[in-house]
Amino acid sequence: MNSDAESCDVVVIGGGPAGSTAGIMLAREGLNVVVLEKEKFPRFCVGESLLPHGNDLLKDIGVWDKLESAGFLRKYGAEFATSGGDKNHRLWFKDNLGPGHEYTYQVDRASFDKLLLDHARETGCTVHEQTKVTGIEHPDLDSMAVTCEGPQGLRRIRARWLIDASGRSALAGAKSGLKRRSTQKARRVAIYAHFVGARRHEGKAEGHITIVRLPDGWFWLIPLAGDRMSVGLVVPSSRVKGLEKDKFETVFNEFVESTPAVADRLLGARRLTPLAAIGDYSWRYSSFATKRIVLTGDAAGFVDPIFSSGVMLAMHSALHAAKLVSRAHQKQRHLHLWERLAYTWKVGAWMKRYSRLIRAFYDRAGFEVFMSPQPVLQIPVSVARLVGGQIAPSMADRLRLRLFGLICRLQRRLEVVPTIPSLR
């Protein structure tokens, strides 16, 4: 390596929730951390709905008080509805989750992510924004080099460790030769934007996220502070295959018009941002770590956002990755095989729990069971805990979730709960 290269202990690629969390925890342990973020914060981003079981982590990294005073809209629960609005299931966190989890927040991600990245700076991270990683040299060696380009020109940074929090671009995973696979059979696309003037619920339900189920997709409506609302449509990729991006607006508007539960809420609303789209977003790498590189958040895998698990999973994986790196760094060694396997298994298990619930949501029978919670063996409470972000459920909760899956399968053959005609 060139002698003029900069050096640090850890390079973190990406300054979003995963990158900021990893940087904060590593800097606390005394490591020299450099965070490379390709954009200038604040910047627009979707994924605005937090989960209450993520509150503990936000407290652990020292940003909860800042979040409480940032002016974000409190989220006390979630609402699920059919396209015609004839079937509705409203979930309140206080009825199902423990103390400290009665509410969380709907956040403007531009402000939320900047809050986290600024906190990483305050904790001791060196942060370079508008800096794009262009290469990773010698990723298999104990000392690698990351090349990047930003306002100060080309740079080369030597590091012992690399944490990839680059999101769906997954830079390090590709460079390390890790295998990537889809986790859902059907490919989908999300079309989304922010609106102002959309109708909200009254009282504490104002902050509820609303998920509207369609025969072959769904809408999200996420109220934000300042009269804004994030609205997104998720449909099979075949619905937009071959269309130019400027035609996505036609598709979006057609679905809104044919979905009364959404059209009523958007009556008189004005779109504040251009429509954007992302696709093919249910996948993961076969392994989330090498000897010196750890993948976190969306860089490890992306879970369908139905249950708003993205930010929480990203931050939890980053927290765990930071602990792994810190422990190995202190002992002056690389990650052992069993550590890499354990990390992949743990984070993968979190993803799988949501994936099972997501498959039930997309299944007609599964959604019918979800929308008709029965007080049997506390199954609805266990489902609500997972929806609320409990990524490490108790054995009792796991058994109830398995039983929930069995009832969903029975619904395909027997009418265990009332059917929903609009899905048939």
C-alpha positions in Angstrom: 0.0 0.0 0.0 1.1 3.6 -0.6 2.6 5.2 2.4 0.6 8.3 1.9 -2.7 6.5 2.5 -4.8 7.6 5.5 -5.4 5.0 8.1 -8.0 4.1 10.7 -9.3 1.1 12.6 -12.7 0.8 10.9 -14.2 2.2 7.7 -18.0 2.3 7.7 -19.6 2.6 4.2 -22.9 4.5 4.5 -24.1 7.0 7.1 -27.7 5.9 7.4 -29.2 4.3 10.5 -27.0 1.1 10.3 -23.8 3.0 9.6 -24.4 5.7 12.2 -25.2 3.0 14.8 -22.1 1.0 14.1 -20.0 4.1 14.1 -21.4 5.3 17.5 -20.8 1.9 19.2 -17.3 1.4 17.8 -16.2 5.0 18.7 -17.5 4.5 22.2 -15.1 1.5 22.4 -12.2 3.8 21.5 -11.8 2.7 17.9 -10.8 5.2 15.2 -13.8 5.2 12.9 -14.3 6.8 9.5 -17.8 7.0 8.0 -18.1 7.5 4.2 -21.5 8.7 3.0 -22.1 9.3 -0.7 -24.8 11.9 -0.2 -25.1 15.2 1.7 -27.4 15.0 4.6 -30.3 15.8 5.0 -31.6 13.9 2.0 -34.9 12.3 1.1 -35.5 8.7 2.0 -38.5 6.4 2.6 -38.9 4.0 5.4 -40.3 6.5 7.9 -42.1 4.3 10.4 -40.2 3.1 13.5 -41.1 0.2 15.7 -41.5 0.5 19.5 -39.1 -2.3 20.4 -36.5 -0.2 18.6 -36.9 2.4 21.4 -34.5 0.5 23.7 -31.7 0.6 21.0 -32.2 4.3 20.4 -31.8 4.8 24.2 -28.7 2.7 24.2 -26.9 4.7 21.6 -27.9 8.0 23.3 -30.3 9.6 20.8 -33.7 8.9 22.4 -33.9 12.3 24.2 -33.0 14.0 20.9 -35.7 12.1 19.1 -38.3 13.0 21.8 -37.6 16.7 21.3 -37.2 16.7 17.5 -40.9 17.3 16.7 -41.7 14.0 15.1 -45.2 12.5 15.2 -45.9 9.9 17.8 -47.0 6.5 16.6 -49.2 4.6 19.0 -50.1 1.7 16.8 -50.9 0.5 13.3 -53.9 -0.1 11.2 -54.6 -2.7 8.5 -57.5 -2.4 6.1 -59.0 -3.9 2.9 -59.1 -1.9 -0.3 -62.8 -1.1 0.1 -62.4 -0.2 3.7 -65.0 -2.8 4.7 -62.6 -4.7 7.0 -60.3 -2.9 9.4 -58.0 -4.1 12.2 -56.5 -1.4 14.4 -53.6 -2.4 16.7 -52.5 -0.4 19.8 -49.0 -1.0 21.1 -50.1 -0.3 24.7 -52.4 -3.3 24.7 -49.8 -5.8 23.6 -46.3 -4.5 24.4 -44.5 -3.9 27.7 -43.6 -0.7 29.5 -41.6 1.7 27.4 -43.1 0.5 24.2 -46.5 2.2 24.2 -45.4 4.5 21.4 -42.6 5.3 19.0 -42.3 7.8 16.1 -43.1 8.4 12.5 -40.0 10.2 11.3 -39.0 12.3 8.4 -36.0 10.2 7.4 -34.0 13.2 6.2 -34.1 14.7 9.7 -33.9 11.4 11.5 -30.9 10.1 9.6 -29.1 13.4 10.0 -29.8 13.3 13.8 -28.1 9.9 13.9 -25.1 10.9 11.7 -24.6 14.1 13.7 -24.6 12.0 16.9 -22.0 9.7 15.4 -19.8 12.8 14.8 -20.3 13.9 18.4 -19.4 10.4 19.6 -16.0 10.6 17.8 -16.5 9.3 14.3 -14.8 11.1 11.4 -17.6 11.6 8.8 -17.1 12.4 5.1 -20.3 13.2 3.2 -20.6 13.4 -0.6 -17.9 10.8 -0.7 -18.4 7.8 -2.9 -16.5 4.5 -2.4 -14.9 3.5 -5.7 -13.0 0.4 -4.6 -12.0 -2.0 -1.9 -8.4 -3.4 -2.2 -7.3 -6.6 -0.6 -10.7 -7.3 1.2 -9.4 -10.8 2.3 -6.2 -9.4 4.1 -5.8 -8.2 7.6 -5.2 -4.7 6.3 -7.3 -3.5 3.4 -7.6 -0.2 1.5 -10.8 1.7 0.6 -10.6 4.1 -2.2 -13.1 6.9 -2.4 -13.8 10.2 -4.1 -15.4 13.3 -2.6 -15.0 17.1 -2.2 -11.4 16.7 -1.3 -10.7 14.5 -4.4 -9.4 10.9 -4.5 -8.5 9.3 -1.2 -7.2 6.0 -0.1 -7.9 4.8 3.5 -6.2 1.8 5.1 -8.3 0.0 7.7 -8.3 -3.2 9.7 -12.1 -3.5 9.5 -14.9 -2.6 7.1 -18.6 -2.4 8.0 -20.8 -2.3 4.9 -23.9 -0.2 5.7 -24.3 1.0 2.1 -27.9 -0.1 1.7 -29.2 -2.0 -1.3 -26.1 -1.2 -3.3 -24.3 -3.7 -1.0 -20.8 -2.6 -2.1 -18.7 -4.9 0.1 -20.8 -8.0 -0.4 -20.3 -7.8 -4.1 -16.6 -7.1 -3.8 -16.1 -10.0 -1.4 -17.7 -12.5 -3.8 -20.6 -13.4 -1.5 -23.6 -15.1 -3.0 -26.9 -13.2 -3.2 -30.3 -14.8 -3.5 -34.0 -13.9 -3.5 -36.1 -14.6 -0.4 -39.5 -14.2 -2.0 -40.7 -15.9 -5.1 -42.6 -12.9 -6.5 -40.7 -9.8 -7.5 -42.4 -6.5 -6.5 -42.0 -2.8 -7.1 -42.8 0.1 -4.8 -43.9 3.5 -6.2 -44.0 6.2 -3.6 -44.1 10.0 -2.8 -44.9 12.4 0.0 -48.2 14.3 0.0 -49.7 17.2 1.9 -53.3 17.7 2.8 -54.2 14.0 3.1 -56.9 13.1 5.6 -55.7 11.8 9.0 -57.3 9.9 11.8 -58.3 11.7 15.0 -56.7 11.6 18.4 -53.8 9.3 19.1 -54.7 7.3 16.0 -53.4 10.2 14.0 -50.0 8.7 14.0 -51.0 5.2 13.0 -49.5 3.8 9.9 -52.2 2.4 7.6 -51.6 -0.7 5.5 -54.3 -1.3 2.8 -54.3 -4.8 1.3 -55.1 -5.2 -2.4 -55.8 -8.5 -4.2 -52.2 -8.5 -5.5 -50.4 -5.8 -3.5 -50.8 -3.1 -0.9 -50.6 0.6 0.0 -48.8 2.3 2.9 -50.0 5.6 4.4 -47.6 7.0 6.9 -48.5 10.3 8.5 -45.6 12.7 9.3 -45.3 15.9 11.3 -46.2 19.1 9.4 -49.2 17.7 7.5 -47.1 15.5 5.3 -47.9 11.9 4.5 -45.8 9.2 2.9 -47.8 7.1 0.5 -46.5 4.1 -1.4 -47.9 1.4 -3.6 -46.4 -2.1 -3.8 -47.4 -4.3 -6.7 -45.9 -7.2 -8.6 -43.2 -6.1 -11.0 -45.2 -7.5 -13.9 -47.6 -4.6 -13.4 -45.0 -2.1 -14.6 -42.7 -4.3 -16.7 -41.7 -2.6 -19.9 -43.1 0.7 -18.8 -41.0 3.9 -18.8 -40.6 5.6 -15.4 -42.9 8.4 -16.5 -45.7 5.9 -16.9 -45.5 4.8 -13.2 -47.6 7.8 -12.3 -50.5 6.5 -14.4 -50.2 3.1 -12.6 -50.1 4.8 -9.2 -53.1 7.0 -9.9 -55.1 4.1 -11.3 -54.6 2.1 -8.2 -55.5 5.0 -6.0 -58.7 5.6 -7.9 -59.7 1.9 -7.6 -58.9 1.7 -3.9 -61.6 3.7 -1.9 -59.7 3.2 1.4 -56.8 5.2 -0.1 -58.7 7.5 -2.5 -60.8 8.9 0.4 -57.7 9.7 2.4 -56.0 11.5 -0.6 -59.1 13.5 -1.7 -57.9 17.0 -2.0 -54.2 16.1 -1.2 -51.3 17.5 -3.2 -48.2 15.6 -4.0 -45.1 17.2 -2.5 -42.3 15.1 -4.0 -41.9 13.4 -7.4 -42.9 9.7 -7.6 -40.0 7.4 -7.1 -39.7 3.6 -7.5 -37.7 0.7 -6.2 -38.0 -2.9 -7.2 -36.8 -6.5 -6.6 -36.4 -5.9 -2.9 -36.6 -9.2 -1.0 -33.2 -10.8 -1.0 -30.2 -11.6 1.2 -26.6 -12.7 1.0 -25.7 -16.2 2.0 -23.2 -14.9 4.5 -23.1 -11.5 6.3 -19.4 -11.5 7.3 -15.9 -12.4 6.2 -12.8 -12.3 8.3 -12.6 -8.5 8.2 -15.9 -7.3 6.7 -19.3 -7.3 8.2 -22.6 -6.5 6.3 -25.3 -4.7 8.1 -28.9 -3.6 7.4 -30.0 -3.5 3.8 -26.4 -4.3 2.7 -26.9 -7.8 4.2 -30.4 -8.3 2.9 -33.7 -6.5 2.4 -37.0 -7.6 3.9 -40.3 -6.5 2.4 -41.3 -3.3 4.3 -44.9 -4.3 5.1 -44.2 -4.3 8.9 -41.8 -1.4 8.9 -38.9 -3.6 10.2 -36.2 -2.0 8.0 -34.7 0.7 10.3 -34.9 -1.5 13.4 -33.3 -4.5 11.8 -30.6 -2.3 10.3 -29.7 -0.7 13.7 -29.8 -4.1 15.5 -27.6 -5.7 13.0 -25.2 -2.8 13.2 -25.1 -3.0 17.0 -24.3 -6.7 16.8 -21.7 -6.1 14.1 -20.0 -3.4 16.2 -19.7 -5.8 19.2 -18.2 -8.5 17.0 -15.6 -6.1 15.5 -14.7 -4.5 18.8 -14.2 -7.8 20.6 -11.9 -9.1 17.8 -10.0 -5.9 17.5 -9.2 -5.8 21.2 -7.8 -9.3 20.8 -5.9 -8.3 17.6 -7.4 -11.0 15.5 -9.8 -11.5 12.6 -13.4 -12.9 13.0 -13.4 -16.6 13.6 -15.5 -18.8 11.3 -18.0 -19.6 14.2 -18.4 -15.9 14.8 -19.2 -15.2 11.2 -21.7 -18.1 11.1 -23.3 -17.0 14.4 -23.7 -13.4 13.2 -25.3 -14.6 9.9 -27.6 -17.0 11.7 -28.7 -14.4 14.3 -29.4 -11.6 11.8 -30.9 -14.1 9.3 -33.2 -15.5 12.0 -34.6 -12.0 12.6 -35.2 -11.6 8.9 -36.9 -15.1 8.7 -39.4 -14.3 11.4 -40.6 -11.3 9.5 -40.5 -13.2 6.2 -42.9 -15.8 7.6 -45.3 -13.1 8.7 -45.0 -11.4 5.4 -45.8 -14.6 3.5 -48.9 -14.9 5.6 -49.8 -11.3 4.8 -49.5 -11.9 1.0 -51.5 -15.1 1.2 -55.2 -14.6 1.0 -56.0 -17.1 3.8 -53.2 -15.8 6.0 -54.4 -12.2 5.7 -58.0 -13.3 6.6 -56.6 -14.9 9.8 -54.5 -11.8 10.6 -57.5 -9.5 10.2 -59.7 -11.6 12.5 -57.7 -12.0 15.7 -59.2 -14.5 18.1 -58.3 -14.5 21.9 -57.0 -18.1 21.6 -53.8 -19.0 23.5 -52.7 -15.3 23.3 -51.8 -15.8 19.6 -52.8 -12.2 18.6 -50.6 -10.8 21.4 -47.6 -12.7 20.1 -48.2 -11.6 16.5 -48.6 -8.0 17.8 -45.2 -8.2 19.6 -43.5 -9.2 16.3 -45.3 -6.4 14.5 -44.1 -4.1 17.2 -40.5 -5.1 16.6 -39.8 -7.9 19.1 -37.0 -9.6 17.1 -36.1 -12.1 19.9 -39.4 -13.6 21.0 -39.7 -15.9 23.9 -40.2 -19.6 23.4 -43.9 -19.2 24.1 -44.2 -16.5 21.5 -42.4 -18.6 19.0 -44.8 -21.5 19.5 -47.8 -19.2 19.2 -46.3 -17.7 16.0 -45.9 -21.3 14.6 -49.5 -22.0 15.6 -50.6 -18.8 13.8 -48.9 -20.1 10.7 -50.8 -23.4 11.0 -54.1 -21.7 11.4 -53.3 -19.7 8.3 -52.7 -22.9 6.3 -56.0 -24.4 7.7 -57.9 -21.3 6.5 -57.1 -22.3 2.9 -59.2 -25.5 3.3 -61.5 -24.6 6.1 -63.3 -21.4 7.0 -61.6 -21.0 10.4 -62.4 -17.2 10.3 -64.7 -15.2 8.1 -63.5 -14.8 4.5 -62.8 -11.4 2.9 -64.8 -11.4 -0.4 -62.6 -8.7 -2.0 -59.6 -11.0 -1.8 -61.4 -14.0 -3.3 
